Amino acid sequence: MKFFKQSQRSRLAQAAVELAVFGGIVIFVLSLMVRQAYQSNLAQNQALKIMRMAMAESYKTSEKGSPARNTATIIVVEDRITPNAEKYGATSRTPFVLSGTGTHTRNLFMPPDFGILTELPRFDMYINGQHFVFTLAGYKSVGELDNPTPSYWSGGGTNHPDWDPYCAYRYEMNTTTNNVDILRYVGCRRFYRIVPNYVQDIKVDKFCCQDPAAPVPGCAKTCDATKNLTAEKRFDLNRDPLNNPPNDIVPPLVRPQFAWQWYLVKGFNPKRAKKQGLSRTRFKVNYGDVVSLPGTNVSLDVDLDLKEEIILKDDHDAPGRTGVLQQVDVLDSQEGDIDLTGTLPASGRRVGLQDAMQMFSFTKDGTYLLLEEGQLFTTDTRRFIRHVQKRDRLDIVQRTIQLSNDTGRYCDPATGLPRAELDGGTYLASPNPVEVCANGMVGNENCFIPAFIDKTCMDRPSRVIYVRSRIKDEGGRKWVTPIQQIP
């Protein structure tokens, strides 16, 4: 009987221990589930918040009649303290990055007007509360297109590499023979268009991949050299037949599957050519496509950078009325603050926010953490002081942004000082986050002199913005119990 009672008590004790262990596991699992659900909900809420911000920016800009944020993109970067098991709390920071995009279609297909800076496309970036607005393109004029040796060309008197002296021709009246038998040529500039390889209808698609004398297996369309470029020239990616590294010409077997090729467009518009002379004939091109202007979103490479620009405005040969293009005003995606087309600046760094992050800490009076352990009870202050722990530190988090161009939006080129605000005096105006400008001169030669070290600084010679966020950390705790004085 005694043994039975001991055995029963042992089983009850074992059951109680198992229940306690199992209950602890259940509570632990439930807490993990709640924590995961809370984190997922928080992350989703933050993502939706950024998306709503992007939609609001797109809406507000479109309502002002500008296509600058037809598709608004917002990137948020915050360096947050990371929870860890350090004795005095967390001291490191982890980046928190979110992005959102919103589109308001009111001005979706509205081309920008040349020279109107508020219509340049742009995107927004927030870094620890500092708001940066970057333009993604710029305006540029390319003139003297009817001049074989334009003044801006560095060839030293030689013809521009894209000059075509036999651009267009016509037969004029011969007063001696009274026949239209005098052949006259007019020169113009060659432009190039990127033709994609995705249209299957050969009547529409201008993509071809073989020459008549050099058939390519798997190619269904032959290039007609009397109408446009040969396949060899179409697939010369750097458009330099005399200097072709091995990867600059697409191999013939790869051409049928290649994504794009060059297509010749001449800076000539036969509709702008006037009938002249007794023959009353117009100039016409011998081969190649022609510029159909005015038009919408005409994209051509007009500046030898191997990338297309959008022509917004054109000027033809008015005095002679030959139809030759004299000047084009373009929207160039390589002329904004940030060039997203892949062009590397002189520094060799990729454009945009860099991966590296530095953190500098400054403490009050050289003290990072103040610890106090008071008496249990003091008669003079009449309060219980259990424990005091206080952190008093200023963190400077430095991030680096590599710009493609110094457009003068952050630092005034005339004064070398930061502008008061970006896009000042317009509905796009916002405070300029750049506090100081380093111009490479004595006194402000770089962004690391003592006067600049804690400020967001733009180094103009290298086109780098050092984003310095001053984050004050006053964490800690203090347990104090006051004692009410008895009257």
Buried (B, 14 or more C-beta within 10 A) or exposed (E): EEEEEEEEEEEEEEEEEEEEEEEEEEEEEEEEEEEEEEEEEEEEEBEEEBBEBBBBBBBBBBEBEBBBBBBBBBBBBBBEBEEEEEEEBBBEBEBEEBBBBBBBEBBEEEBBBBEEBBBBBBBBBBBBEBBBBBBBBBBBEBBBBBBBEBEEBEEEEEBBEBBBEEBBBBBBBEEEEEEBEBEEEBBBBBBBBBBEBEEEEEEEBBBBBBBEEEEBEEBEBBBEBEEBBBBBBBBBBEBEEEEEEEEBBBEBEEBBEBEBBBBBBBBBBBEBBEEBBEBEBBBEBEEBBBBEBEEEEBBBBBBEEBBBBBBBBBBBBEEBBBBBBBBBBBBBBBBBBBBBBEBEBEEEBEBBBEEEBEBEEEEEEEEBBEEEEBEEEEEEEEEBBEEBBBBBBBBBBBBBBBBBBBBEBBBEEEEBEBBEBBBEEEEBBEEBBBBBBBBEEEEBBBBEEEEBBBBBBBBBEBBBBBBBBBBEBEBBEEEEEEEEEEE
